[in-house]
């Protein structure tokens, strides 16, 4: 019996010794490689906040690029005016110049001169013209139908591919309520107005695709009251998710409030297609310093509002809202606009 227990004891001692030897070998290996026995899986790490800036920072030229376009066609001296104005706009930090020259064939030569100046100063172009027959510009009867407008639109894009570069913006019919069948607030044709916008947006996209140009056809400027009426969420989505409004108000906080109200209604971003001061009937008369103060107050609110997609200041030269004097020198408002347009990141 004693021999049996002695034999069993030797067996357990051997097993224990073998276990200790294996444990020592494993421990030594782990210590030598300095690797942890257990690792903790890490979850997704927080990413850096996205930088937010306006993709379109524009200044308008309508008082010259449209209103004087007929007389400028045959005047080579006008090139100096174009160059000077576009150069001044580029100096504000704008990345886009809004050009409102009509799309009719007779105006293509002067439109090309404006576009050439924009390219010299590395600016994109927001084409904000229209066909003269829509509103009755320059003595042309205002008798263009919606179907005729579509036909002319497609032909204009196809015939003039060299006018455009990737990143430009093209509005088929800015403030469309001012011509054609008329204002949907008065004629009750809300669905027809919506369908025309959507049809032309799709046609515009298709034609630019055919000529191999990435041009945005989504900014369709309209009066704020028109936008409130026609831009529901479905229409806004089909127009690219951005609503462009031309809006002039007496107070900067009202401008912001109207933008936020429309953004909520349309479930879309809001682009200020036109805004500026002073409009005498709305703002009264302003000194240059008062103009600059109003613009500064408005921009301080706009840059912090995520509903705002960008802005086109109306206008550069000419008219009560101009930010440059007739002699080409800058008013104080230019500095206020440049303070925002030259930002690479908008403040939170």
C-alpha positions in Angstrom: 0.0 0.0 0.0 2.8 2.4 0.9 4.5 1.5 -2.4 1.3 2.4 -4.3 1.0 5.9 -2.6 4.7 6.5 -3.2 4.2 5.7 -6.9 1.2 8.0 -7.1 3.1 10.8 -5.4 5.9 10.6 -7.8 3.4 10.7 -10.7 1.8 13.9 -9.4 5.1 15.5 -8.8 6.1 14.8 -12.3 2.9 16.2 -13.7 3.2 19.4 -11.6 6.8 19.9 -12.6 5.8 19.6 -16.3 3.0 22.1 -15.9 5.3 24.5 -14.1 7.9 24.1 -16.9 5.3 24.9 -19.6 4.0 27.9 -17.7 7.5 29.2 -17.2 8.2 28.8 -21.0 5.0 30.7 -21.9 5.7 33.5 -19.4 9.2 33.9 -20.7 8.0 34.1 -24.3 5.4 36.7 -23.5 7.9 38.8 -21.5 10.5 38.5 -24.2 8.0 39.8 -26.9 6.4 42.3 -24.5 3.0 41.8 -26.0 -0.1 42.0 -23.8 -2.1 38.9 -23.1 -5.4 40.6 -23.8 -6.1 43.5 -26.2 -8.9 46.0 -26.0 -10.9 46.7 -29.2 -11.1 50.4 -29.8 -14.3 51.9 -31.1 -14.6 54.5 -33.9 -12.5 57.5 -33.2 -14.0 61.0 -33.4 -13.3 62.7 -36.7 -12.2 66.3 -37.1 -15.1 68.8 -37.6 -15.9 69.4 -41.3 -14.8 72.8 -42.5 -17.8 74.9 -43.7 -17.5 77.7 -46.2 -19.7 79.1 -49.0 -19.0 77.4 -52.3 -20.3 80.4 -54.2 -19.3 84.0 -53.1 -20.5 86.3 -55.9 -20.9 89.9 -56.8 -23.3 91.1 -59.5 -22.8 93.2 -62.6 -26.4 93.5 -63.9 -26.4 97.3 -64.1 -23.6 97.1 -66.8 -23.7 93.5 -68.1 -27.4 93.6 -68.9 -28.6 97.2 -68.9 -25.8 98.5 -71.1 -25.3 95.4 -73.2 -27.1 96.6 -76.3 -25.0 99.7 -76.7 -21.8 97.9 -75.6 -21.9 95.3 -78.5 -20.4 97.7 -81.0 -18.2 99.7 -78.5 -14.7 98.3 -78.1 -13.9 100.9 -75.5 -16.3 99.0 -73.2 -13.7 96.3 -72.7 -11.8 98.6 -70.4 -15.0 99.0 -68.3 -15.5 95.2 -68.2 -11.9 94.5 -67.2 -11.9 97.2 -64.5 -15.1 96.0 -62.9 -14.3 92.3 -63.0 -10.8 93.0 -61.5 -12.4 94.9 -58.7 -14.9 92.1 -58.0 -12.1 89.6 -57.8 -10.3 91.7 -55.3 -13.2 91.3 -52.8 -12.4 87.6 -52.5 -15.4 86.6 -54.6 -14.9 83.4 -56.5 -17.8 84.1 -58.9 -19.1 87.0 -60.9 -22.8 87.2 -61.8 -23.3 88.3 -65.4 -26.8 89.1 -66.6 -26.2 89.6 -70.4 -29.2 88.2 -72.4 -28.8 84.8 -74.1 -30.0 85.9 -77.6 -27.6 85.4 -80.4 -27.0 89.1 -80.9 -25.7 89.4 -77.4 -23.3 86.5 -77.5 -20.3 88.7 -78.5 -20.6 91.1 -75.6 -21.4 88.1 -73.2 -18.2 86.5 -74.4 -16.2 89.6 -73.5 -17.5 89.5 -69.9 -16.8 85.8 -69.7 -13.2 86.4 -71.0 -12.6 88.9 -68.2 -13.9 86.5 -65.6 -11.4 83.9 -66.8 -8.5 86.4 -66.7 -9.2 87.0 -63.0 -9.8 83.3 -62.2 -13.5 83.7 -61.5 -16.4 81.4 -62.2 -19.4 82.8 -63.9 -23.0 82.8 -62.8 -25.0 83.2 -66.0 -28.1 85.2 -64.8 -29.4 86.4 -68.2 -32.5 85.3 -70.1 -33.9 85.6 -73.6 -35.2 89.1 -74.3 -38.6 87.8 -75.5 -39.4 86.6 -72.0 -39.8 90.0 -70.3 -39.6 92.2 -73.4 -36.1 93.6 -73.1 -34.5 95.9 -75.7 -37.7 96.4 -77.7 -38.3 92.6 -78.2 -42.0 91.7 -77.7 -42.7 89.8 -74.5 -44.3 86.9 -76.3 -42.0 83.9 -75.6 -43.8 80.8 -74.6 -42.5 78.2 -72.1 -42.0 75.7 -74.9 -40.2 78.2 -77.0 -38.0 79.1 -74.0 -37.0 75.4 -73.6 -36.1 75.2 -77.3 -34.0 78.3 -77.2 -32.3 77.2 -74.0 -31.1 73.9 -75.4 -29.9 75.6 -78.6 -28.0 78.3 -76.7 -26.0 75.8 -74.6 -25.2 73.6 -77.6 -24.1 76.5 -79.8 -21.8 78.1 -77.1 -19.8 75.4 -75.3 -16.7 77.6 -75.1 -18.5 80.1 -72.8 -18.6 77.5 -70.0 -16.1 75.8 -67.7 -16.7 73.3 -65.0 -17.9 75.0 -61.8 -19.9 77.7 -63.5 -23.6 78.3 -62.7 -26.3 78.7 -65.2 -29.8 80.1 -64.5 -32.3 79.3 -67.4 -34.8 81.9 -66.2 -34.0 84.1 -63.2 -37.0 85.9 -61.7 -39.1 83.9 -64.1 -42.3 85.3 -62.6 -41.6 88.6 -64.3 -42.3 87.3 -67.8 -43.9 84.5 -69.9 -47.3 83.4 -68.6 -46.8 85.7 -65.6 -46.7 85.7 -61.8 -48.2 82.6 -60.2 -49.4 84.8 -57.3 -51.7 86.4 -59.9 -52.5 83.8 -62.4 -52.9 80.9 -60.0 -50.7 78.6 -62.1 -48.5 77.3 -59.2 -48.2 73.8 -60.6 -47.3 75.1 -64.1 -44.6 77.3 -62.7 -43.1 74.4 -60.7 -43.2 72.0 -63.6 -41.6 74.6 -65.9 -38.7 75.1 -63.4 -38.2 71.4 -63.0 -38.4 70.7 -66.8 -35.8 73.4 -67.5 -33.5 72.3 -64.7 -33.5 68.8 -66.2 -33.1 70.1 -69.8 -30.2 72.3 -68.7 -28.5 69.4 -66.9 -28.9 67.2 -69.9 -27.5 69.8 -72.4 -24.4 70.5 -70.3 -23.8 66.8 -70.0 -23.9 66.5 -73.8 -21.2 69.1 -74.2 -19.1 67.6 -71.4 -19.4 70.5 -68.9 -20.1 70.3 -65.2 -22.3 73.4 -64.8 -24.8 73.8 -62.0 -28.3 74.6 -63.3 -29.8 74.6 -59.8 -29.8 78.2 -58.8 -33.1 79.6 -60.0 -33.5 83.1 -58.5 -37.0 84.2 -57.6 -38.6 86.8 -55.4 -38.9 85.7 -51.8 -42.7 85.8 -51.9 -42.7 83.6 -55.0 -40.4 81.1 -53.2 -42.7 80.9 -50.3 -45.6 80.0 -52.6 -44.0 77.6 -55.0 -41.0 75.9 -53.2 -42.3 73.0 -51.3 -39.9 70.2 -50.3 -40.5 68.1 -53.4 -39.9 70.9 -55.8 -36.8 72.1 -53.9 -35.4 68.5 -54.0 -35.9 68.3 -57.7 -34.2 71.7 -58.2 -31.1 70.4 -56.4 -31.9 71.1 -52.8 -31.1 74.8 -52.9 -33.6 77.7 -53.1 -32.2 80.9 -54.6 -34.0 84.1 -53.5 -33.7 87.7 -54.4 -34.6 89.5 -51.2 -34.3 93.0 -49.9 -35.3 93.9 -46.4 -35.0 96.8 -43.9 -33.3 94.9 -41.1 -30.5 92.3 -41.0 -32.3 90.1 -38.5 -35.4 90.0 -40.7 -33.2 88.7 -43.6 -32.0 85.9 -41.4 -35.5 85.1 -40.1 -37.0 84.9 -43.6 -34.2 82.6 -44.7 -34.7 80.2 -41.8 -38.5 80.2 -42.3 -38.1 79.3 -46.0 -35.4 76.7 -45.3 -37.7 74.9 -42.9 -40.7 75.1 -45.3 -38.8 73.8 -48.3 -36.4 71.5 -46.4 -33.6 73.1 -48.4 -30.6 75.4 -48.2 -31.1 79.0 -49.1 -28.9 80.9 -51.5 -29.1 84.7 -51.6 -29.3 85.4 -55.3 -29.7 89.1 -54.8 -29.4 91.2 -51.7 -28.0 94.7 -51.0 -28.6 98.1 -49.4 -29.9 100.7 -49.6 -33.1 100.3 -51.6 -34.5 103.7 -50.9 -38.2 102.5 -50.7 -37.1 100.0 -48.1 -34.0 101.3 -46.3 -34.3 105.1 -47.1 -31.1 106.8 -47.9 -27.8 105.7 -46.4 -24.4 107.2 -46.1 -21.5 104.9 -47.3 -20.7 104.2 -43.6 -24.3 103.3 -42.9 -24.3 101.0 -45.9 -21.2 99.3 -44.6 -22.6 98.9 -41.1 -25.8 97.3 -42.4 -23.9 94.9 -44.6 -21.5 94.0 -41.7 -24.4 93.3 -39.4 -26.1 91.1 -42.0 -23.0 89.1 -42.8 -22.3 88.5 -39.1 -25.6 86.7 -38.9 -25.5 85.0 -42.3 -22.1 83.3 -42.0 -23.2 81.6 -38.8 -26.4 80.2 -40.2 -26.1 76.7 -41.7 -29.2 77.3 -43.8 -27.3 79.8 -45.9 -25.6 78.2 -48.9 -23.9 81.3 -50.3 -24.5 84.9 -51.5 -24.5 87.1 -54.6 -24.2 90.8 -53.6 -26.3 93.1 -55.8 -24.6 95.0 -57.2 -21.0 96.0 -57.8 -21.3 99.2 -59.9 -24.3 101.3 -60.6 -27.5 101.9 -58.6 -28.1 102.7 -55.0 -26.7 99.4 -53.6 -23.4 99.6 -55.5 -20.2 98.9 -53.4 -17.9 100.7 -55.8 -18.1 104.4 -56.7 -18.5 105.6 -60.3 -14.7 106.4 -60.4 -13.9 102.7 -59.6 -12.8 103.3 -56.0 -14.2 101.1 -53.2 -16.8 102.2 -50.7 -16.3 101.0 -47.0 -18.8 98.2 -47.7 -16.2 96.4 -49.8 -14.0 95.7 -46.8 -17.0 94.2 -44.9 -17.7 91.8 -47.8 -14.1 90.9 -48.2 -13.8 90.1 -44.5 -16.3 87.2 -45.2 -15.5 86.3 -48.8 -11.8 85.8 -48.0 -12.6 83.4 -45.1 -11.5 79.8 -45.8 -13.7 78.6 -42.9 -16.9 80.2 -41.7 -17.3 80.7 -38.0 -19.5 78.5 -35.9 
